[in-house]
């Protein structure tokens, strides 16, 4: 983006210094619901095997490593088409991927739980998606999973928008009009 800005000096950019965004304090595990192993949200063995067969060798090794741990660890996955084949990509960095709407079935984020010689797979719940978007737990979700995912997928994360508004948008609007668009770019 910065290359684009510097490459177009004829545009009056309203550039300002921003503070560093807050450090992430939550991990994926912090937003997950603690569902028992027999909860119907967890996929059956046939559906779980189908998911496991969609993992590339690299991602299957990551899953196997998780299964071999003495404690449970979590990762998220999306299905994507690679070389004409549906593949699941497993991410275990403690950050959930982009929440997308479930249109077409590919946007629903999958949760993988591995540890103690076991594995379980399910979709993220509506409450978990709400938490990822900054929605408080007292917010009532009275919709089936797919409808709730349409509400939380491709949406904006409330705390992120609050930070942008507080640190950029509101200060920009509070500037006198004569001071707007007067930022000079220096290389």
C-alpha positions as a Markdown table, in Angstrom:
| # | Residue | x | y | z |
|---|---|---|---|---|
| 1 | Unk | 0.0 | 0.0 | 0.0 |
| 2 | Unk | 2.8 | 2.4 | 0.9 |
| 3 | Unk | 4.3 | 1.9 | -2.6 |
| 4 | Unk | 1.0 | 2.9 | -4.1 |
| 5 | Unk | 0.8 | 6.0 | -2.0 |
| 6 | Unk | 4.3 | 7.1 | -2.8 |
| 7 | Unk | 3.8 | 6.2 | -6.5 |
| 8 | Unk | 0.8 | 8.7 | -6.7 |
| 9 | Unk | 2.0 | 11.9 | -5.1 |
| 10 | Unk | -0.6 | 13.9 | -7.1 |
| 11 | Unk | -3.3 | 12.5 | -4.8 |
| 12 | Unk | -3.9 | 14.4 | -1.6 |
| 13 | Unk | -3.4 | 11.7 | 0.9 |
| 14 | Unk | -4.5 | 12.2 | 4.5 |
| 15 | Unk | -1.6 | 10.3 | 6.0 |
| 16 | Unk | -1.1 | 10.3 | 9.8 |
| 17 | Unk | 1.0 | 8.6 | 12.4 |
| 18 | Unk | -0.9 | 5.8 | 14.1 |
| 19 | Unk | -0.1 | 4.1 | 17.4 |
| 20 | Unk | 0.9 | 0.5 | 17.3 |
| 21 | Unk | -2.3 | -1.7 | 17.5 |
| 22 | Unk | -2.8 | -3.5 | 20.8 |
| 23 | Unk | -1.0 | -6.8 | 21.3 |
| 24 | Unk | -3.2 | -9.8 | 20.8 |
| 25 | Unk | -4.0 | -11.3 | 24.3 |
| 26 | Unk | -6.3 | -14.1 | 23.3 |
| 27 | Unk | -5.5 | -17.4 | 21.6 |
| 28 | Unk | -7.9 | -19.5 | 19.5 |
| 29 | Unk | -8.4 | -21.8 | 22.4 |
| 30 | Unk | -9.7 | -18.8 | 24.5 |
| 31 | Unk | -12.7 | -18.4 | 22.3 |
| 32 | Unk | -13.7 | -22.0 | 21.9 |
| 33 | Unk | -16.7 | -23.6 | 23.6 |
| 34 | Unk | -15.7 | -26.6 | 25.8 |
| 35 | Unk | -17.9 | -29.2 | 24.0 |
| 36 | Unk | -17.9 | -32.7 | 25.4 |
| 37 | Unk | -16.5 | -35.4 | 23.2 |
| 38 | Unk | -19.9 | -36.8 | 22.5 |
| 39 | Unk | -21.5 | -33.5 | 21.5 |
| 40 | Unk | -23.3 | -33.9 | 18.1 |
| 41 | Unk | -21.4 | -30.9 | 16.8 |
| 42 | Unk | -18.2 | -33.1 | 16.5 |
| 43 | Unk | -18.2 | -35.0 | 13.2 |
| 44 | Unk | -18.6 | -38.7 | 13.0 |
| 45 | Unk | -15.7 | -40.9 | 12.1 |
| 46 | Unk | -16.6 | -41.1 | 8.4 |
| 47 | Unk | -16.8 | -37.3 | 8.0 |
| 48 | Unk | -13.6 | -36.9 | 10.0 |
| 49 | Unk | -11.8 | -39.4 | 7.8 |
| 50 | Unk | -13.0 | -37.5 | 4.7 |
| 51 | Unk | -11.5 | -34.3 | 6.2 |
| 52 | Unk | -8.3 | -36.1 | 7.1 |
| 53 | Unk | -8.0 | -37.4 | 3.5 |
| 54 | Unk | -8.3 | -33.8 | 2.3 |
| 55 | Unk | -5.1 | -32.7 | 4.1 |
| 56 | Unk | -1.9 | -32.5 | 2.1 |
| 57 | Unk | 1.1 | -34.6 | 3.4 |
| 58 | Unk | 2.5 | -31.5 | 5.2 |
| 59 | Unk | -0.8 | -30.7 | 6.9 |
| 60 | Unk | -1.4 | -34.4 | 7.7 |
| 61 | Unk | 1.9 | -34.4 | 9.5 |
| 62 | Unk | 0.9 | -31.3 | 11.5 |
| 63 | Unk | -2.4 | -33.1 | 12.5 |
| 64 | Unk | -0.5 | -36.3 | 13.5 |
| 65 | Unk | 1.8 | -34.2 | 15.6 |
| 66 | Unk | -1.1 | -32.6 | 17.4 |
| 67 | Unk | -2.7 | -36.1 | 18.0 |
| 68 | Unk | 0.5 | -37.3 | 19.5 |
| 69 | Unk | 0.7 | -34.5 | 22.1 |
| 70 | Unk | -0.1 | -35.2 | 25.8 |
| 71 | Unk | -2.5 | -32.3 | 25.8 |
| 72 | Unk | -5.1 | -31.0 | 23.4 |
| 73 | Unk | -4.2 | -28.5 | 20.8 |
| 74 | Unk | -6.4 | -26.8 | 18.3 |
| 75 | Unk | -6.2 | -25.6 | 14.7 |
| 76 | Unk | -8.5 | -24.2 | 12.1 |
| 77 | Unk | -8.9 | -25.3 | 8.6 |
| 78 | Unk | -10.5 | -24.2 | 5.4 |
| 79 | Unk | -11.2 | -26.2 | 2.3 |
| 80 | Unk | -9.8 | -24.9 | -0.9 |
| 81 | Unk | -9.6 | -26.2 | -4.4 |
| 82 | Unk | -5.9 | -26.9 | -5.3 |
| 83 | Unk | -5.0 | -28.5 | -8.7 |
| 84 | Unk | -8.7 | -29.4 | -9.2 |
| 85 | Unk | -9.0 | -31.2 | -5.9 |
| 86 | Unk | -10.6 | -30.1 | -2.7 |
| 87 | Unk | -7.9 | -29.7 | 0.0 |
| 88 | Unk | -8.1 | -28.8 | 3.6 |
| 89 | Unk | -5.4 | -26.4 | 4.9 |
| 90 | Unk | -4.7 | -26.7 | 8.7 |
| 91 | Unk | -3.4 | -23.7 | 10.6 |
| 92 | Unk | -2.2 | -24.0 | 14.1 |
| 93 | Unk | -0.8 | -20.6 | 15.0 |
| 94 | Unk | -3.5 | -19.8 | 17.6 |
| 95 | Unk | -5.3 | -17.4 | 15.2 |
| 96 | Unk | -8.6 | -18.2 | 13.5 |
| 97 | Unk | -8.7 | -17.5 | 9.8 |
| 98 | Unk | -11.0 | -15.1 | 8.1 |
| 99 | Unk | -14.7 | -15.8 | 8.9 |
| 100 | Unk | -16.5 | -16.0 | 5.6 |
| 101 | Unk | -20.1 | -16.6 | 4.8 |
| 102 | Unk | -21.0 | -20.3 | 4.2 |
| 103 | Unk | -22.3 | -19.8 | 0.7 |
| 104 | Unk | -21.1 | -22.7 | -1.4 |
| 105 | Unk | -19.9 | -24.6 | 1.7 |
| 106 | Unk | -16.3 | -23.5 | 1.5 |
| 107 | Unk | -16.5 | -20.5 | 3.8 |
| 108 | Unk | -17.2 | -22.4 | 7.0 |
| 109 | Unk | -14.2 | -22.6 | 9.2 |
| 110 | Unk | -13.4 | -26.1 | 10.5 |
| 111 | Unk | -12.0 | -26.7 | 14.0 |
| 112 | Unk | -9.5 | -29.6 | 14.5 |
| 113 | Unk | -8.7 | -30.8 | 18.0 |
| 114 | Unk | -5.9 | -33.2 | 18.5 |
| 115 | Unk | -4.2 | -34.7 | 21.5 |
| 116 | Unk | -3.9 | -37.7 | 23.8 |
| 117 | Unk | -4.0 | -40.0 | 20.8 |
| 118 | Unk | -7.3 | -38.7 | 19.6 |
| 119 | Unk | -8.7 | -36.3 | 17.0 |
| 120 | Unk | -12.0 | -34.5 | 16.6 |
| 121 | Unk | -13.3 | -32.2 | 13.9 |
| 122 | Unk | -16.3 | -29.9 | 13.7 |
| 123 | Unk | -17.3 | -26.5 | 12.4 |
| 124 | Unk | -16.7 | -23.4 | 14.6 |
| 125 | Unk | -19.9 | -22.7 | 16.5 |
| 126 | Unk | -22.0 | -19.5 | 16.1 |
| 127 | Unk | -20.9 | -18.4 | 19.6 |
| 128 | Unk | -17.2 | -18.9 | 18.7 |
| 129 | Unk | -17.6 | -16.9 | 15.5 |
| 130 | Unk | -19.4 | -14.2 | 17.5 |
| 131 | Unk | -16.5 | -14.1 | 20.0 |
| 132 | Unk | -14.0 | -13.8 | 17.2 |
| 133 | Unk | -15.9 | -10.7 | 15.9 |
| 134 | Unk | -15.9 | -9.1 | 19.3 |
| 135 | Unk | -19.5 | -9.8 | 20.1 |
| 136 | Unk | -20.1 | -10.3 | 23.9 |
| 137 | Unk | -21.3 | -13.6 | 25.2 |
| 138 | Unk | -24.6 | -12.0 | 26.5 |
| 139 | Unk | -25.6 | -11.3 | 22.9 |
| 140 | Unk | -28.4 | -13.8 | 22.0 |
| 141 | Unk | -28.0 | -15.8 | 18.8 |
| 142 | Unk | -31.4 | -17.1 | 17.8 |
| 143 | Unk | -30.6 | -18.6 | 14.4 |
| 144 | Unk | -29.5 | -21.9 | 12.9 |
| 145 | Unk | -25.7 | -22.3 | 12.4 |
| 146 | Unk | -25.6 | -21.3 | 8.7 |
| 147 | Unk | -27.7 | -18.2 | 9.2 |
| 148 | Unk | -25.6 | -17.2 | 12.2 |
| 149 | Unk | -22.4 | -17.7 | 10.1 |
| 150 | Unk | -23.9 | -15.5 | 7.4 |
| 151 | Unk | -24.3 | -12.8 | 10.1 |
| 152 | Unk | -20.7 | -13.1 | 11.4 |
| 153 | Unk | -18.9 | -14.1 | 8.2 |
| 154 | Unk | -17.5 | -11.4 | 5.9 |
| 155 | Unk | -18.4 | -9.0 | 8.7 |
| 156 | Unk | -16.2 | -6.6 | 10.6 |
| 157 | Unk | -14.6 | -7.3 | 13.9 |
| 158 | Unk | -16.0 | -4.7 | 16.3 |
| 159 | Unk | -12.9 | -4.0 | 18.4 |
| 160 | Unk | -10.8 | -3.5 | 15.2 |
| 161 | Unk | -13.3 | -1.0 | 13.8 |
| 162 | Unk | -13.4 | 0.8 | 17.2 |
| 163 | Unk | -9.6 | 1.1 | 17.2 |
| 164 | Unk | -9.6 | 2.4 | 13.6 |
| 165 | Unk | -12.3 | 4.9 | 14.5 |
| 166 | Unk | -10.6 | 6.1 | 17.6 |
| 167 | Unk | -7.1 | 6.4 | 16.2 |
| 168 | Unk | -7.7 | 7.5 | 12.6 |
| 169 | Unk | -11.3 | 8.3 | 11.6 |
| 170 | Unk | -12.4 | 10.5 | 14.4 |
| 171 | Unk | -9.1 | 12.5 | 14.6 |
| 172 | Unk | -9.3 | 13.0 | 10.8 |
| 173 | Unk | -12.8 | 14.3 | 11.0 |
| 174 | Unk | -12.0 | 16.6 | 14.0 |
| 175 | Unk | -9.2 | 18.4 | 11.9 |
| 176 | Unk | -10.2 | 21.7 | 10.5 |
| 177 | Unk | -11.1 | 21.4 | 6.8 |
| 178 | Unk | -8.1 | 23.6 | 5.9 |
| 179 | Unk | -5.7 | 21.1 | 7.5 |
| 180 | Unk | -7.1 | 18.0 | 5.7 |
| 181 | Unk | -5.3 | 16.6 | 2.8 |
| 182 | Unk | -2.2 | 18.6 | 3.4 |
| 183 | Unk | 0.1 | 15.7 | 4.4 |
| 184 | Unk | 3.3 | 15.8 | 2.6 |
| 185 | Unk | 5.1 | 12.5 | 1.7 |
| 186 | Unk | 8.7 | 12.2 | 2.2 |
| 187 | Unk | 10.7 | 9.2 | 1.1 |
